[in-house]
Amino acid sequence: MGWSLTVSSYGVIFDMDGVLVDSYRAHFESWREMLRKHGLELTEPDFAATFGRTSREIIQHFFGNTVSEEDIAQWDADKETAYRRIIAADFPEMDGASILIRALHAAGFRLAIGSSGPPENVATVLENLPGGELFDAIVTGRDVEHGKPHPDVFLRAAERLRLPPERCAVIEDALPGVEAGLRAGATIIALTGTAARETLEERAHLVVDSLRELEPATIRQLLGAPSLR
């Protein structure tokens, strides 16, 4: 299939947690709250090592095959309910997120979210994030069989944007997400915070400390896109 090189032939796929919303603390607290009920005291280093993976994968990481499918589903639901309660109480937008979303939309880029989280979490973020209505496509953890670092999330997001992955920039903060984007064939913009800059620089095409460092012209240049309208 041929692709005409217009501005709308390029896209930006945002990871959600740690990119659009500063949800690290809310996820840690909700995981710790849920796992404590089942006899596991979660440490922050243990949690950090799993960040960016699906809830099912995290539960299996800690408990292996000792938890039934029914229990995994219930534990997952309990954790995510706690997360939404915590995040909605004081929504922590990442600095510059809504500004960048609006600027990219105005410039003609197609926008997507590629998240490992459940659709209810994504909906909570979009309800609270200014500019959340501007996304053209949403992919959640329930839309794919394998979470990050598998490329499924970003491949599906590009598909829903009706774009080849190589015409998409992925904005990520976690190493599994960076790897997933690379495997998908996208251009990777890494945001520091979850992982060290030095580690991200080994994999990403561009590393920034804040979304405020990004603007449409920067991403256009990375992708080799034509002049913006």
C-alpha positions in Angstrom: 0.0 0.0 0.0 1.4 3.4 -0.9 1.6 6.3 1.6 1.4 9.9 0.6 3.8 12.1 2.5 1.4 14.6 4.0 1.7 15.8 7.6 -1.2 13.6 8.6 0.8 10.6 7.3 2.8 10.9 10.6 1.9 10.0 14.1 2.9 10.3 17.7 2.1 7.4 20.1 2.2 8.3 23.8 2.7 5.9 26.5 0.4 6.9 29.3 1.9 6.2 32.7 5.0 8.3 33.3 4.5 10.3 30.1 1.0 11.8 30.2 0.3 11.2 33.9 2.8 11.0 36.8 1.2 7.8 38.0 4.3 6.1 39.5 3.3 6.7 43.1 -0.3 5.9 42.5 0.6 2.6 40.9 3.1 1.7 43.6 0.6 2.5 46.4 -2.2 0.5 44.7 0.0 -2.5 44.1 1.3 -2.4 47.6 -2.2 -2.1 49.0 -3.5 -5.1 47.0 -0.5 -7.4 47.4 -0.3 -6.8 51.2 -3.8 -8.4 51.4 -2.2 -11.5 49.9 0.9 -11.7 52.1 3.4 -9.9 50.0 5.1 -6.7 51.2 6.1 -5.0 48.0 9.3 -2.9 48.0 9.8 0.0 45.7 12.8 -1.6 43.9 10.8 -4.7 43.2 8.0 -2.6 41.9 10.3 -0.5 39.7 11.6 -3.6 38.1 8.1 -4.5 36.8 7.0 -1.0 35.8 5.5 -0.9 32.3 4.3 -4.6 32.3 0.7 -5.7 32.3 -1.0 -6.5 35.7 -1.3 -10.1 34.7 2.4 -10.3 34.0 3.3 -8.6 37.3 1.1 -11.0 39.4 2.7 -14.0 37.6 6.1 -12.5 38.2 5.6 -12.5 42.0 3.5 -15.6 42.4 4.2 -17.8 39.4 1.6 -20.4 38.7 0.3 -20.5 42.3 -2.5 -18.1 41.5 -5.6 -19.2 39.5 -6.9 -17.4 36.5 -9.9 -16.3 38.5 -7.8 -14.9 41.3 -5.5 -13.1 38.8 -8.6 -11.4 37.4 -9.9 -10.4 40.8 -6.5 -9.2 42.1 -6.0 -7.2 39.0 -9.5 -5.6 39.3 -8.8 -4.8 43.0 -5.5 -3.2 42.2 -6.9 -1.1 39.4 -9.9 0.1 41.4 -7.4 1.3 44.1 -5.3 3.0 41.4 -8.2 4.9 39.9 -9.3 6.0 43.4 -5.9 7.4 44.2 -5.3 9.0 40.8 -8.7 10.7 40.6 -8.3 12.3 44.0 -5.4 14.5 42.8 -4.7 14.1 39.1 -0.9 14.5 38.4 -0.6 15.6 34.8 3.0 15.3 33.6 4.5 18.8 33.1 3.9 20.0 29.5 1.7 17.0 28.4 -1.5 18.9 27.5 0.5 21.7 25.8 2.4 19.1 23.6 -0.8 17.2 22.7 -2.6 20.4 21.6 0.5 21.6 19.6 0.9 18.3 17.8 -2.8 18.1 17.0 -2.8 21.7 15.6 0.3 20.7 13.5 -1.6 17.9 11.9 0.0 14.8 13.5 -2.2 11.8 14.3 -2.2 11.0 18.0 -2.5 7.7 19.8 -2.1 6.3 23.3 -0.3 2.9 23.6 -0.7 1.8 27.2 -0.3 -1.5 29.0 -3.1 -0.4 31.4 -6.8 -1.4 31.3 -9.3 0.7 29.4 -10.8 2.0 32.6 -7.5 3.5 33.7 -7.0 5.1 30.3 -10.5 6.5 30.4 -9.8 8.0 33.9 -6.7 9.8 32.5 -8.5 11.1 29.4 -11.3 12.5 31.5 -8.9 14.5 33.6 -6.2 15.4 31.0 -6.8 18.6 29.1 -6.6 17.8 25.4 -7.5 14.1 26.1 -10.3 14.3 23.5 -7.8 15.0 20.7 -6.4 11.4 20.5 -7.3 9.5 17.3 -6.6 6.0 18.6 -6.3 4.2 21.9 -4.7 0.9 22.6 -4.8 -0.7 26.1 -3.5 -3.8 27.7 -6.7 -5.6 26.9 -6.2 -5.0 23.2 -3.1 -7.1 22.9 -1.9 -10.6 24.0 1.5 -9.6 25.1 2.6 -6.5 27.0 5.7 -4.5 26.6 8.6 -5.2 25.8 6.7 -7.0 23.0 5.8 -4.6 20.2 2.1 -5.4 20.1 0.8 -2.3 21.7 2.6 0.1 19.4 2.0 -2.0 16.3 -1.7 -2.0 17.1 -1.6 1.8 17.7 0.0 2.5 14.4 -2.5 0.2 12.7 -5.4 2.2 14.3 -3.8 5.4 13.1 -3.6 3.9 9.6 0.1 4.5 9.5 3.2 2.3 9.1 5.2 2.2 12.4 8.2 3.8 10.8 6.2 7.0 10.4 5.4 7.1 14.1 7.3 8.5 17.0 6.8 6.8 20.4 7.2 8.8 23.6 8.1 6.4 26.4 9.7 6.6 29.9 10.2 2.9 30.8 12.8 0.6 29.3 10.2 -2.2 28.4 8.3 0.5 26.4 11.4 1.8 24.7 12.2 -1.8 23.7 8.7 -2.4 22.5 8.8 0.8 20.3 12.1 -0.2 18.8 10.8 -3.7 18.0 7.8 -2.1 16.4 10.1 -0.1 14.1 9.1 3.4 15.5 11.3 6.4 16.3 11.8 6.5 20.1 11.7 9.7 22.2 12.5 8.8 25.8 11.5 10.8 28.8 13.7 10.6 31.9 12.3 9.9 35.3 11.6 6.2 35.4 15.0 5.1 33.9 18.4 6.8 34.0 19.3 9.1 31.1 22.5 7.1 30.4 20.5 3.9 29.9 17.9 5.6 27.8 20.5 7.2 25.6 21.8 3.7 24.6 18.4 2.9 23.0 16.3 6.0 22.2 16.7 8.3 19.2 16.2 11.3 21.5 16.1 11.7 25.3 14.5 14.6 27.0 14.0 15.6 30.7 10.6 17.2 30.1 7.8 17.2 27.5 8.3 21.0 27.4 11.5 20.3 25.4 9.4 18.8 22.6 7.5 20.7 19.9 6.1 19.6 16.5 9.2 20.8 14.6 11.5 18.6 16.7 9.4 15.5 16.1 8.9 16.4 12.4 12.7 16.5 12.0 13.2 13.1 13.7 10.6 11.5 11.5 11.7 13.3 8.3 8.1 14.7 8.0 7.3 17.5 5.6 6.7 21.1 6.7 3.8 21.5 9.0 0.7 23.3 8.0 
